[in-house]
Amino acid sequence: MLLEGSEPRFRTFGGHSLRFLVHGDGSAQRTVVFLHDGLGAIESWKTIPREFSTECSVRTLIYDRWGYGGSEARTFFAAGFMEAEVPTLMEIIDATEMGSVDLVGHSDGATIALLAAAWHPNRIRSVVSIAAHTFVEAETTKSIEALQDQLNTGVTPSWLGRLHGDRGESLLEAWAEVWLGGSHAEWDARSELSQVACPVLAVEGDNDGFGSDKQLEVIGQLVPNTEIWRVHGGHAPHHELGDAFIRRVGDFWSRTQTT
């Protein structure tokens, strides 16, 4: 079992050394795994996982995917990189020693969560999907191009260094390259969504620069058991909402069947 700790620790999953952090002990009836965004890390979630552990009496697990934060470095992303993260996620879920878990994902992490729920319906109890990508659209690529342009003009966003240290620039370059590359242009996860059987709370801000309302509409149309929560905010509405996010998700979990 992955035990609670005040500081992140390391363990090999998917053949790579990954950094993880657990809040709450094994006596909790629910374990919630958090999946960060495409340029995020454990720290991207700030205090949210700890707040959920305290307010909702759940065990929370946050980890840096391969190449992110303090986890083992990587130099490239291949087309289908989000699908490729699902087996590693399932290894982590196995290590929790829980039959099924709840997932909270942001952006790329929300897409990974939805794919896991589609492919492993007996292991995923619910999904909170924040600003998920279900297909490639212009809003996404334009915002990624803007980040890439910053690097090309010698301006590195300060948060890259805070989250990823001296490899932040190379991570952004590799991640942007796959999103903007020709092989990823046809990427589309919509055919998988109808397989998601668990309850889903789909959240998106009305001013999300990385995706349009179509992303939320697709999830609502294709995922059978979905609650839509469109809020005023940008690409990270969970931070803008504050306590309202904790309360709404806690209520969602309380109405989700426990198994």
KESEZA-469389 format. One record per residue: residue number from 1; residue in one letter; x, y, z negated of N, C-alpha, C in turn. Coordinates in Angstrom, 1 decimal, always signed. Layout:
BEGIN
n, res, n.px, n.py, n.pz, ca.px, ca.py, ca.pz, c.px, c.py, c.pz
NUM, A, X, Y, Z, X, Y, Z, X, Y, Z
...
END
This chain:
BEGIN
n, res, n.px, n.py, n.pz, ca.px, ca.py, ca.pz, c.px, c.py, c.pz
1, M, +0.8, -1.2, +0.0, +0.0, +0.0, +0.0, +0.9, +1.2, +0.0
2, L, +0.4, +2.3, +0.7, +1.1, +3.6, +0.7, +0.7, +4.3, -0.5
3, L, +1.6, +4.6, -1.4, +1.3, +5.2, -2.7, +1.4, +6.7, -2.7
4, E, +0.6, +7.3, -3.6, +0.6, +8.8, -3.8, +2.0, +9.3, -4.2
5, G, +2.4, +10.4, -3.6, +3.6, +11.0, -4.0, +3.6, +12.5, -3.9
6, S, +4.4, +13.2, -4.6, +4.3, +14.7, -4.6, +5.1, +15.3, -3.4
7, E, +6.0, +14.4, -2.8, +6.8, +14.8, -1.7, +6.6, +13.8, -0.6
8, P, +6.8, +14.2, +0.7, +6.7, +13.3, +1.8, +7.8, +12.2, +1.7
9, R, +7.4, +11.1, +2.2, +8.4, +9.9, +2.3, +8.4, +9.4, +3.7
10, F, +9.3, +8.4, +3.9, +9.5, +7.9, +5.3, +9.2, +6.4, +5.3
11, R, +8.7, +5.9, +6.5, +8.5, +4.5, +6.7, +8.4, +4.3, +8.2
12, T, +8.8, +3.1, +8.6, +8.8, +2.8, +10.1, +7.4, +2.3, +10.5
13, F, +6.9, +3.0, +11.5, +5.6, +2.6, +12.1, +5.8, +2.8, +13.6
14, G, +5.3, +1.9, +14.4, +5.4, +1.9, +15.8, +6.9, +2.0, +16.3
15, G, +7.8, +1.4, +15.5, +9.2, +1.4, +15.9, +10.0, +2.7, +15.6
16, H, +9.3, +3.6, +14.9, +10.0, +4.9, +14.6, +9.8, +5.3, +13.2
17, S, +10.8, +6.0, +12.7, +10.7, +6.5, +11.3, +9.8, +7.7, +11.2
18, L, +8.7, +7.6, +10.5, +7.7, +8.6, +10.4, +7.6, +9.2, +9.0
19, R, +7.4, +10.4, +8.8, +7.2, +11.1, +7.5, +5.8, +11.1, +7.2
20, F, +5.4, +10.8, +5.9, +4.0, +10.7, +5.5, +3.9, +11.2, +4.1
21, L, +2.7, +11.6, +3.8, +2.3, +12.1, +2.4, +1.0, +11.6, +2.0
22, V, +0.8, +11.2, +0.8, -0.5, +10.6, +0.3, -0.9, +11.4, -0.9
23, H, -2.2, +11.8, -0.9, -2.8, +12.4, -2.1, -3.9, +11.5, -2.6
24, G, -3.9, +11.3, -3.9, -4.9, +10.4, -4.5, -4.4, +9.0, -4.6
25, D, -5.0, +8.2, -5.5, -4.5, +6.8, -5.7, -5.4, +5.8, -5.0
26, G, -5.0, +4.6, -5.1, -5.7, +3.5, -4.4, -7.1, +3.1, -5.0
27, S, -7.5, +3.8, -6.1, -8.8, +3.5, -6.7, -9.9, +4.2, -5.9
28, A, -9.6, +5.2, -5.1, -10.6, +5.9, -4.3, -11.3, +4.9, -3.3
29, Q, -12.6, +5.1, -3.2, -13.3, +4.3, -2.3, -13.2, +4.6, -0.8
30, R, -12.7, +5.8, -0.5, -12.5, +6.2, +0.9, -11.0, +6.6, +1.0
31, T, -10.4, +6.3, +2.2, -9.1, +6.8, +2.6, -9.3, +7.6, +3.9
32, V, -8.8, +8.8, +3.9, -8.9, +9.7, +5.0, -7.6, +9.9, +5.6
33, V, -7.4, +9.6, +6.9, -6.1, +9.9, +7.6, -6.3, +11.1, +8.5
34, F, -5.3, +12.0, +8.3, -5.3, +13.3, +9.0, -4.3, +13.2, +10.2
35, L, -4.8, +13.7, +11.4, -4.0, +13.7, +12.6, -3.8, +15.1, +13.1
36, H, -2.6, +15.6, +13.1, -2.3, +17.0, +13.4, -2.4, +17.3, +14.9
37, D, -2.3, +18.5, +15.2, -2.5, +19.0, +16.6, -1.2, +18.7, +17.4
38, G, -1.2, +19.1, +18.7, -0.1, +18.7, +19.6, +1.2, +19.4, +19.3
39, L, +1.3, +20.4, +18.5, +2.5, +21.0, +18.1, +2.6, +21.1, +16.6
40, G, +1.8, +20.3, +15.9, +1.7, +20.4, +14.4, +2.6, +19.4, +13.7
41, A, +2.3, +19.4, +12.4, +3.0, +18.5, +11.4, +2.2, +18.5, +10.2
42, I, +2.8, +17.7, +9.2, +2.1, +17.7, +7.9, +1.7, +19.0, +7.4
43, E, +2.6, +20.0, +7.5, +2.4, +21.3, +6.9, +1.3, +22.1, +7.6
44, S, +1.0, +21.7, +8.8, -0.1, +22.4, +9.6, -1.4, +22.4, +8.8
45, W, -1.6, +21.3, +8.0, -2.9, +21.1, +7.3, -2.9, +22.0, +6.1
46, K, -1.8, +22.6, +5.7, -1.7, +23.4, +4.5, -2.2, +22.6, +3.3
47, T, -3.2, +23.2, +2.5, -3.7, +22.5, +1.3, -4.9, +21.7, +1.5
48, I, -5.4, +21.6, +2.8, -6.7, +20.9, +3.0, -6.7, +19.5, +2.6
49, P, -5.7, +18.6, +2.9, -5.8, +17.2, +2.4, -5.9, +17.1, +0.9
50, R, -5.1, +17.9, +0.2, -5.1, +17.9, -1.3, -6.5, +18.3, -1.8
51, E, -7.0, +19.4, -1.2, -8.4, +19.8, -1.6, -9.4, +18.7, -1.4
52, F, -9.4, +18.1, -0.3, -10.3, +17.0, -0.1, -10.2, +15.9, -1.1
53, S, -8.9, +15.5, -1.4, -8.6, +14.5, -2.4, -9.2, +14.9, -3.8
54, T, -9.1, +16.1, -4.2, -9.6, +16.6, -5.5, -11.1, +16.8, -5.5
55, E, -11.6, +17.5, -4.4, -13.1, +17.8, -4.4, -14.0, +16.7, -4.1
56, C, -13.5, +15.7, -3.2, -14.3, +14.6, -2.7, -13.9, +13.3, -3.3
57, S, -12.9, +13.2, -4.1, -12.5, +12.0, -4.7, -12.1, +10.9, -3.7
58, V, -11.3, +11.3, -2.7, -10.9, +10.4, -1.6, -9.3, +10.4, -1.7
59, R, -8.8, +9.3, -1.1, -7.3, +9.3, -0.9, -7.1, +9.8, +0.5
60, T, -6.1, +10.8, +0.6, -5.8, +11.3, +1.9, -4.4, +11.0, +2.3
61, L, -4.2, +10.7, +3.6, -2.9, +10.4, +4.1, -2.6, +11.3, +5.3
62, I, -1.5, +12.0, +5.3, -1.1, +12.9, +6.4, +0.2, +12.4, +6.9
63, Y, +0.5, +12.4, +8.2, +1.8, +12.0, +8.7, +2.2, +12.8, +9.9
64, D, +3.5, +12.9, +10.1, +4.1, +13.5, +11.3, +4.2, +12.4, +12.4
65, R, +3.5, +12.6, +13.5, +3.7, +11.6, +14.6, +5.2, +11.6, +15.1
66, W, +5.5, +10.6, +15.9, +6.8, +10.5, +16.4, +7.2, +11.8, +17.2
67, G, +8.3, +12.4, +16.8, +8.8, +13.6, +17.5, +8.4, +14.9, +16.8
68, Y, +7.6, +14.8, +15.7, +7.1, +16.0, +15.1, +7.6, +16.1, +13.6
69, G, +7.7, +17.4, +13.2, +8.0, +17.6, +11.8, +9.3, +17.0, +11.4
70, G, +9.2, +16.1, +10.3, +10.4, +15.4, +9.8, +10.5, +14.0, +10.3
71, S, +9.6, +13.6, +11.2, +9.7, +12.2, +11.8, +10.8, +12.2, +12.8
72, E, +11.1, +10.9, +13.2, +12.2, +10.7, +14.2, +12.0, +11.5, +15.5
73, A, +13.1, +12.0, +16.0, +13.0, +12.9, +17.1, +12.6, +12.2, +18.4
74, R, +12.1, +12.9, +19.4, +11.9, +12.3, +20.7, +12.2, +13.4, +21.7
75, T, +12.5, +12.9, +22.9, +12.9, +13.9, +24.0, +11.9, +14.1, +25.1
76, F, +10.9, +13.2, +25.1, +9.9, +13.3, +26.2, +8.6, +12.8, +25.8
77, F, +7.5, +13.2, +26.5, +6.2, +12.7, +26.4, +5.8, +12.1, +27.8
78, A, +5.2, +11.0, +27.8, +4.8, +10.4, +29.1, +3.3, +10.6, +29.2
79, A, +2.8, +10.6, +30.4, +1.3, +10.6, +30.7, +0.7, +9.5, +29.9
80, G, -0.5, +9.8, +29.3, -1.1, +8.8, +28.4, -0.5, +8.8, +27.0
81, F, +0.2, +9.9, +26.6, +0.8, +9.9, +25.3, -0.1, +9.8, +24.1
82, M, -1.3, +10.4, +24.3, -2.3, +10.3, +23.2, -2.8, +8.9, +23.0
83, E, -3.1, +8.2, +24.1, -3.6, +6.8, +24.0, -2.5, +6.0, +23.4
84, A, -1.2, +6.3, +23.7, -0.1, +5.5, +23.2, +0.1, +5.7, +21.7
85, E, -0.5, +6.7, +21.1, -0.4, +6.9, +19.6, -1.4, +6.0, +18.8
86, V, -2.4, +5.4, +19.5, -3.4, +4.7, +18.8, -2.8, +3.4, +18.1
87, P, -2.0, +2.6, +18.7, -1.4, +1.4, +18.0, -0.6, +1.8, +16.8
88, T, +0.1, +2.9, +16.8, +0.9, +3.3, +15.6, -0.1, +3.8, +14.5
89, L, -1.2, +4.5, +14.9, -2.2, +4.8, +13.9, -2.8, +3.6, +13.3
90, M, -3.0, +2.6, +14.0, -3.6, +1.3, +13.5, -2.6, +0.6, +12.5
91, E, -1.3, +0.7, +12.8, -0.3, +0.2, +11.9, -0.4, +0.9, +10.5
92, I, -0.6, +2.2, +10.6, -0.6, +3.0, +9.4, -1.9, +2.7, +8.6
93, I, -3.0, +2.5, +9.3, -4.3, +2.1, +8.7, -4.1, +0.8, +8.0
94, D, -3.4, -0.2, +8.7, -3.2, -1.5, +8.0, -2.4, -1.3, +6.7
95, A, -1.5, -0.3, +6.7, -0.6, -0.1, +5.5, -1.4, +0.5, +4.4
96, T, -2.6, +1.1, +4.6, -3.4, +1.6, +3.6, -4.1, +0.5, +2.8
97, E, -4.2, -0.7, +3.4, -4.8, -1.8, +2.8, -6.3, -1.6, +2.6
98, M, -6.9, -0.7, +3.4, -8.3, -0.5, +3.4, -8.9, -1.1, +4.7
99, G, -10.1, -1.7, +4.6, -10.7, -2.3, +5.7, -11.0, -1.3, +6.8
100, S, -11.5, -0.1, +6.4, -11.8, +0.9, +7.3, -11.5, +2.3, +6.7
101, V, -11.2, +3.2, +7.5, -10.8, +4.6, +7.1, -11.6, +5.6, +7.8
102, D, -11.6, +6.8, +7.3, -12.1, +8.0, +7.9, -11.0, +8.8, +8.6
103, L, -11.2, +9.4, +9.7, -10.2, +10.2, +10.4, -10.6, +11.6, +10.5
104, V, -9.7, +12.5, +10.3, -9.8, +13.9, +10.6, -8.7, +14.3, +11.5
105, G, -9.1, +14.8, +12.7, -8.1, +15.1, +13.7, -8.3, +16.5, +14.3
106, H, -7.2, +17.1, +14.6, -7.2, +18.5, +15.2, -6.6, +18.5, +16.6
107, S, -7.3, +18.9, +17.6, -6.7, +19.1, +19.0, -6.3, +17.7, +19.5
108, D, -5.0, +17.6, +19.9, -4.5, +16.3, +20.3, -4.9, +15.2, +19.3
109, G, -4.7, +15.5, +18.0, -5.0, +14.6, +16.9, -6.5, +14.2, +16.9
110, A, -7.4, +15.1, +17.3, -8.8, +14.7, +17.4, -9.1, +13.8, +18.5
111, T, -8.4, +14.0, +19.6, -8.5, +13.0, +20.8, -8.0, +11.7, +20.4
112, I, -6.9, +11.6, +19.7, -6.4, +10.3, +19.2, -7.4, +9.6, +18.3
113, A, -8.0, +10.4, +17.4, -9.0, +9.8, +16.5, -10.2, +9.3, +17.2
114, L, -10.7, +10.0, +18.2, -11.8, +9.5, +19.0, -11.5, +8.2, +19.8
115, L, -10.3, +8.2, +20.3, -9.8, +7.0, +21.0, -9.7, +5.8, +20.1
116, A, -9.2, +6.0, +18.9, -9.1, +4.9, +17.9, -10.5, +4.4, +17.5
117, A, -11.4, +5.3, +17.4, -12.8, +4.9, +17.0, -13.4, +4.1, +18.1
118, A, -13.1, +4.5, +19.4, -13.7, +3.8, +20.5, -13.1, +2.4, +20.7
119, W, -11.8, +2.2, +20.4, -11.1, +1.0, +20.6, -11.1, +0.0, +19.4
120, H, -11.4, +0.6, +18.2, -11.3, -0.2, +17.0, -12.5, +0.2, +16.1
121, P, -13.7, -0.1, +16.6, -14.9, +0.4, +15.9, -15.1, -0.2, +14.5
122, N, -14.5, -1.3, +14.2, -14.6, -1.9, +12.9, -13.7, -1.3, +11.8
123, R, -12.7, -0.5, +12.3, -11.7, +0.0, +11.4, -11.9, +1.5, +11.1
124, I, -12.7, +2.2, +11.9, -12.9, +3.6, +11.7, -14.3, +3.9, +11.2
125, R, -14.4, +4.4, +10.1, -15.7, +4.6, +9.4, -16.4, +5.9, +9.9
126, S, -15.6, +7.0, +10.1, -16.1, +8.2, +10.7, -15.0, +9.0, +11.2
127, V, -15.3, +10.0, +12.1, -14.4, +10.9, +12.6, -14.8, +12.4, +12.5
128, V, -13.9, +13.2, +12.0, -14.1, +14.7, +12.1, -13.2, +15.1, +13.2
129, S, -13.8, +15.6, +14.3, -13.1, +16.0, +15.5, -13.1, +17.5, +15.5
130, I, -11.9, +18.1, +15.4, -11.7, +19.5, +15.5, -11.0, +19.9, +16.8
131, A, -11.7, +20.6, +17.7, -11.2, +21.1, +18.9, -10.5, +20.0, +19.8
132, A, -11.2, +18.9, +19.9, -10.6, +17.7, +20.7, -10.6, +18.1, +22.2
133, H, -9.6, +17.4, +22.9, -9.5, +17.4, +24.3, -10.1, +16.1, +24.8
134, T, -11.1, +16.2, +25.8, -11.6, +15.0, +26.4, -11.3, +14.9, +27.9
135, F, -10.8, +16.1, +28.5, -10.3, +16.1, +29.8, -9.5, +17.4, +30.0
136, V, -8.7, +17.5, +31.0, -7.9, +18.7, +31.3, -8.7, +19.8, +31.9
137, E, -8.6, +21.0, +31.4, -9.3, +22.1, +32.0, -8.4, +23.3, +32.0
138, A, -8.8, +24.3, +32.7, -8.0, +25.5, +32.9, -7.6, +26.2, +31.7
139, E, -8.6, +26.3, +30.7, -8.3, +27.0, +29.5, -7.1, +26.4, +28.7
140, T, -7.0, +25.1, +28.8, -6.0, +24.4, +28.1, -4.6, +24.7, +28.7
141, T, -4.5, +24.5, +30.0, -3.3, +24.7, +30.7, -2.8, +26.1, +30.7
142, K, -3.7, +27.1, +30.8, -3.3, +28.5, +30.7, -2.7, +28.8, +29.4
143, S, -3.3, +28.3, +28.3, -2.7, +28.6, +27.0, -1.4, +28.0, +26.8
144, I, -1.2, +26.8, +27.3, +0.1, +26.1, +27.2, +1.1, +26.8, +28.1
145, E, +0.7, +27.3, +29.2, +1.6, +28.0, +30.1, +2.1, +29.3, +29.4
146, A, +1.2, +29.9, +28.6, +1.5, +31.2, +27.9, +2.6, +30.9, +26.8
147, L, +2.5, +29.7, +26.1, +3.5, +29.3, +25.2, +4.8, +29.1, +25.8
148, Q, +4.8, +28.4, +27.0, +6.0, +28.1, +27.7, +6.6, +29.4, +28.2
149, D, +5.8, +30.4, +28.6, +6.4, +31.7, +29.1, +7.1, +32.4, +28.0
150, Q, +6.6, +32.3, +26.7, +7.3, +32.9, +25.6, +8.7, +32.3, +25.5
151, L, +8.8, +31.0, +25.6, +10.2, +30.4, +25.5, +11.1, +30.9, +26.6
152, N, +10.5, +31.0, +27.8, +11.3, +31.4, +29.0, +11.8, +32.8, +28.9
153, T, +11.1, +33.7, +28.1, +11.5, +35.1, +27.9, +12.4, +35.2, +26.6
154, G, +12.7, +34.1, +26.0, +13.6, +34.1, +24.8, +12.9, +34.4, +23.5
155, V, +11.5, +34.3, +23.5, +10.7, +34.5, +22.3, +10.2, +33.2, +21.8
156, T, +10.7, +32.7, +20.7, +10.3, +31.5, +20.1, +9.3, +31.7, +18.9
157, P, +8.1, +31.2, +19.0, +7.2, +31.4, +17.9, +7.8, +30.9, +16.6
158, S, +7.7, +31.8, +15.6, +8.3, +31.5, +14.3, +7.8, +30.2, +13.7
159, W, +6.5, +29.8, +13.9, +5.9, +28.7, +13.3, +6.6, +27.4, +13.8
160, L, +7.1, +27.4, +15.0, +7.8, +26.2, +15.6, +9.0, +25.8, +14.7
161, G, +9.8, +26.8, +14.3, +10.9, +26.5, +13.4, +10.5, +26.0, +12.0
162, R, +9.4, +26.7, +11.5, +8.9, +26.3, +10.2, +8.5, +24.8, +10.2
163, L, +7.8, +24.4, +11.2, +7.3, +23.0, +11.3, +8.3, +22.0, +11.7
164, H, +9.2, +22.3, +12.7, +10.0, +21.3, +13.3, +11.5, +21.6, +13.3
165, G, +11.9, +22.7, +12.6, +13.3, +22.9, +12.5, +13.9, +23.3, +13.8
166, D, +15.2, +23.0, +14.0, +15.9, +23.4, +15.2, +15.5, +22.6, +16.5
167, R, +14.6, +21.7, +16.3, +14.1, +21.0, +17.6, +12.7, +21.5, +18.0
168, G, +12.3, +22.6, +17.5, +11.0, +23.1, +17.8, +10.8, +23.5, +19.3
169, E, +11.9, +24.1, +19.8, +11.8, +24.6, +21.2, +11.8, +23.4, +22.2
170, S, +12.6, +22.4, +21.9, +12.7, +21.2, +22.8, +11.4, +20.4, +22.7
171, L, +10.7, +20.4, +21.5, +9.4, +19.7, +21.4, +8.4, +20.4, +22.2
172, L, +8.3, +21.7, +22.1, +7.3, +22.5, +22.9, +7.6, +22.3, +24.4
173, E, +8.8, +22.3, +24.8, +9.1, +22.1, +26.2, +8.7, +20.8, +26.7
174, A, +9.0, +19.7, +25.9, +8.6, +18.4, +26.4, +7.1, +18.2, +26.4
175, W, +6.4, +18.7, +25.4, +4.9, +18.6, +25.3, +4.3, +19.4, +26.4
176, A, +4.7, +20.6, +26.6, +4.2, +21.4, +27.7, +4.4, +20.8, +29.1
177, E, +5.6, +20.1, +29.2, +5.9, +19.5, +30.5, +4.9, +18.4, +30.9
178, V, +4.5, +17.6, +29.9, +3.5, +16.5, +30.2, +2.1, +17.1, +30.4
179, W, +1.7, +18.1, +29.6, +0.4, +18.7, +29.8, +0.3, +19.4, +31.2
180, L, +1.4, +20.0, +31.6, +1.3, +20.7, +32.9, +1.8, +19.9, +34.1
181, G, +2.3, +18.7, +33.8, +2.8, +17.9, +34.9, +1.6, +17.3, +35.8
182, G, +2.0, +16.9, +37.0, +1.0, +16.4, +37.9, +0.3, +15.2, +37.5
183, S, +1.1, +14.2, +36.8, +0.5, +13.0, +36.5, -0.6, +13.1, +35.4
184, H, -0.5, +14.1, +34.5, -1.4, +14.3, +33.5, -2.6, +15.2, +33.9
185, A, -2.5, +15.8, +35.1, -3.6, +16.7, +35.6, -4.9, +15.9, +35.7
186, E, -4.9, +14.6, +36.0, -6.1, +13.8, +36.2, -6.5, +13.1, +34.9
187, W, -5.8, +13.4, +33.8, -6.2, +12.7, +32.6, -7.6, +13.0, +32.2
188, D, -8.3, +12.0, +31.7, -9.7, +12.1, +31.4, -10.1, +11.0, +30.4
189, A, -10.6, +11.4, +29.2, -10.9, +10.3, +28.2, -12.4, +10.2, +28.1
190, R, -13.2, +10.8, +29.0, -14.7, +10.8, +28.8, -15.2, +9.4, +29.0
191, S, -14.6, +8.5, +29.8, -15.2, +7.2, +29.9, -15.1, +6.3, +28.7
192, E, -14.2, +6.8, +27.7, -14.0, +6.0, +26.5, -15.1, +6.4, +25.4
193, L, -15.6, +7.6, +25.5, -16.4, +8.2, +24.4, -17.6, +7.4, +24.1
194, S, -18.3, +6.8, +25.0, -19.5, +6.1, +24.8, -19.3, +4.9, +23.9
195, Q, -18.0, +4.5, +23.7, -17.7, +3.3, +22.9, -17.6, +3.7, +21.4
196, V, -17.6, +5.0, +21.1, -17.5, +5.4, +19.7, -18.8, +5.1, +19.0
197, A, -18.8, +4.2, +18.0, -20.0, +3.9, +17.3, -20.2, +4.5, +16.0
198, C, -19.1, +5.0, +15.4, -19.2, +5.6, +14.1, -19.7, +7.0, +14.1
199, P, -20.1, +7.6, +13.0, -20.6, +9.0, +12.9, -19.4, +9.9, +13.2
200, V, -19.7, +10.9, +14.0, -18.7, +11.9, +14.4, -19.2, +13.3, +14.0
201, L, -18.4, +14.1, +13.4, -18.7, +15.5, +13.2, -17.7, +16.3, +14.1
202, A, -18.3, +16.9, +15.2, -17.5, +17.5, +16.2, -17.5, +19.1, +16.0
203, V, -16.3, +19.6, +15.7, -16.2, +21.0, +15.3, -15.4, +21.8, +16.4
204, E, -15.9, +23.0, +16.7, -15.1, +23.8, +17.7, -15.4, +25.2, +17.5
205, G, -14.4, +26.1, +17.6, -14.6, +27.5, +17.5, -15.1, +28.1, +18.8
206, D, -15.9, +29.2, +18.7, -16.4, +29.8, +19.9, -15.4, +30.7, +20.6
207, N, -14.2, +30.8, +20.1, -13.1, +31.5, +20.7, -11.9, +30.7, +20.8
208, D, -12.0, +29.4, +21.2, -10.9, +28.5, +21.2, -10.2, +28.7, +22.6
209, G, -9.0, +29.2, +22.5, -8.2, +29.5, +23.7, -7.7, +28.3, +24.4
210, F, -7.7, +27.1, +23.7, -7.2, +25.9, +24.3, -8.3, +25.0, +24.9
211, G, -9.6, +25.4, +24.9, -10.6, +24.6, +25.5, -11.9, +25.4, +25.5
212, S, -12.8, +25.0, +26.4, -14.1, +25.7, +26.5, -15.2, +24.9, +25.7
213, D, -16.4, +25.5, +25.7, -17.5, +24.8, +25.1, -17.8, +23.4, +25.8
214, K, -17.3, +23.2, +27.0, -17.6, +22.0, +27.7, -17.0, +20.8, +26.9
215, Q, -15.9, +21.0, +26.2, -15.3, +19.9, +25.4, -16.3, +19.4, +24.3
216, L, -16.9, +20.3, +23.6, -17.9, +20.0, +22.6, -19.1, +19.4, +23.2
217, E, -19.6, +20.0, +24.3, -20.8, +19.4, +24.9, -20.6, +18.0, +25.4
218, V, -19.4, +17.7, +25.9, -19.1, +16.3, +26.4, -19.2, +15.3, +25.2
219, I, -18.6, +15.7, +24.1, -18.7, +14.8, +22.9, -20.1, +14.6, +22.5
220, G, -20.9, +15.7, +22.4, -22.3, +15.6, +22.0, -23.1, +14.8, +23.0
221, Q, -22.8, +14.8, +24.2, -23.6, +14.0, +25.2, -23.2, +12.6, +25.3
222, L, -21.9, +12.3, +25.0, -21.4, +10.9, +25.3, -21.3, +10.1, +24.0
223, V, -21.0, +10.7, +22.9, -20.9, +9.9, +21.6, -22.2, +9.8, +20.9
224, P, -22.7, +8.6, +20.8, -24.1, +8.4, +20.3, -24.5, +9.1, +19.0
225, N, -23.6, +9.0, +18.0, -23.9, +9.5, +16.6, -23.1, +10.7, +16.3
226, T, -23.4, +11.8, +16.9, -22.5, +13.0, +16.8, -23.3, +14.2, +16.2
227, E, -22.7, +14.9, +15.2, -23.2, +16.1, +14.7, -22.3, +17.2, +15.4
228, I, -22.9, +18.2, +16.0, -22.2, +19.3, +16.6, -22.1, +20.5, +15.6
229, W, -21.0, +21.0, +15.4, -20.8, +22.2, +14.5, -19.9, +23.2, +15.3
230, R, -20.6, +24.1, +16.0, -19.9, +25.2, +16.7, -19.9, +26.4, +15.7
231, V, -18.7, +26.9, +15.5, -18.5, +27.9, +14.5, -17.8, +29.1, +15.1
232, H, -17.8, +30.2, +14.4, -17.1, +31.4, +14.9, -15.6, +31.2, +14.5
233, G, -14.8, +31.2, +15.5, -13.3, +31.0, +15.2, -12.6, +30.6, +16.5
234, G, -11.3, +30.4, +16.3, -10.4, +30.0, +17.3, -10.1, +28.5, +17.4
235, H, -8.8, +28.2, +17.7, -8.5, +26.8, +17.9, -8.3, +26.0, +16.6
236, A, -8.2, +26.7, +15.5, -8.0, +26.1, +14.2, -9.1, +26.5, +13.2
237, P, -10.4, +26.2, +13.5, -11.4, +26.8, +12.7, -11.5, +26.2, +11.3
238, H, -10.8, +25.1, +11.1, -10.8, +24.5, +9.7, -10.1, +25.4, +8.8
239, H, -9.1, +26.2, +9.2, -8.4, +27.1, +8.4, -9.2, +28.4, +8.2
240, E, -9.9, +28.8, +9.2, -10.7, +30.0, +9.2, -11.9, +29.9, +8.3
241, L, -12.5, +28.7, +8.3, -13.7, +28.4, +7.5, -13.4, +28.3, +6.0
242, G, -12.3, +27.9, +5.6, -12.0, +27.8, +4.2, -12.8, +26.8, +3.4
243, D, -13.4, +27.2, +2.3, -14.2, +26.3, +1.5, -15.4, +25.7, +2.2
244, A, -15.9, +26.5, +3.2, -17.1, +26.0, +4.0, -16.8, +24.8, +4.7
245, F, -15.5, +24.6, +5.2, -15.1, +23.4, +5.9, -15.1, +22.2, +4.9
246, I, -14.5, +22.4, +3.7, -14.5, +21.4, +2.7, -15.9, +20.9, +2.4
247, R, -16.8, +21.8, +2.2, -18.1, +21.5, +1.8, -18.9, +20.7, +2.9
248, R, -18.8, +21.2, +4.1, -19.5, +20.6, +5.2, -19.0, +19.2, +5.5
249, V, -17.7, +19.0, +5.5, -17.1, +17.7, +5.7, -17.5, +16.8, +4.6
250, G, -17.4, +17.3, +3.3, -17.8, +16.5, +2.2, -19.2, +16.0, +2.3
251, D, -20.1, +16.9, +2.7, -21.5, +16.5, +2.9, -21.6, +15.4, +4.0
252, F, -20.9, +15.6, +5.1, -20.9, +14.6, +6.2, -20.5, +13.3, +5.7
253, W, -19.4, +13.2, +4.9, -19.0, +11.9, +4.3, -20.0, +11.3, +3.4
254, S, -20.7, +12.2, +2.6, -21.6, +11.6, +1.7, -22.8, +11.0, +2.4
255, R, -23.0, +11.4, +3.6, -24.1, +10.8, +4.4, -23.7, +9.7, +5.3
256, T, -22.4, +9.4, +5.2, -21.8, +8.3, +6.1, -21.8, +7.0, +5.3
257, Q, -22.3, +6.0, +5.9, -22.3, +4.7, +5.2, -20.9, +4.3, +4.8
258, T, -20.8, +3.8, +3.6, -19.6, +3.3, +3.1, -19.6, +1.8, +3.2
259, T, -18.4, +1.2, +3.7, -18.3, -0.2, +3.9, -16.9, -0.6, +3.4
END
